[in-house]
Amino acid sequence: MRIAVLGDSHRETFNIDLIADTLEEVDLVIHTGDNYEDIKYIEKTYNKKVLGVRGNCDPGANAEDEIIEEIEGKRLFISHGHKYGVKYSLSTIFYRGKEVEADIVIFGHSHVPLHVMEEDVILLNPGSISLPRGREGKTYAIVEIQESIFAEIIEL
């Protein structure tokens, strides 16, 4: 399964449209929050299933703070990350991922892309497709799940 992972789009849907070709070819989209309205935009515009969580800029959104999803035998833990202090440390979200037996922890909030393996857990932050921090390029990620998980940060 091929998955586009993006987040922190902050209602700038024109940035989402920059990856239209990618969105057309993936099987699933994951949005890490901020803003939840963008999830509805992707569903409607690209006719894709989107797994999306509520971010710190989505207080009124009728959405979950966390999602645990099983895909192709792999467990994904998805959170915006703000409740785990990901701007300062990854330890809390890493241990939450371990607690739910995740193979990959997907989060946002910091607007800084990250792809690391910690013990047996992949930590993946796609960065921001609209408002990058610490770099000029806007980013998103592609995750491919088969017998193993392959993840890659893509810069626009």
Beta strands, then each sheet from edge to edge (+ up, - down):
strand 1: 2-6
strand 2: 28-31
strand 3: 50-52
strand 4: 66-71
strand 5: 74-79
strand 6: 104-106
strand 7: 114-118
strand 8: 121-125
strand 9: 139-145
strand 10: 149-155
sheet 1: 3+ 2+ 1+ 9- 10+
sheet 2: 4+ 5- 6- 8- 7+
end
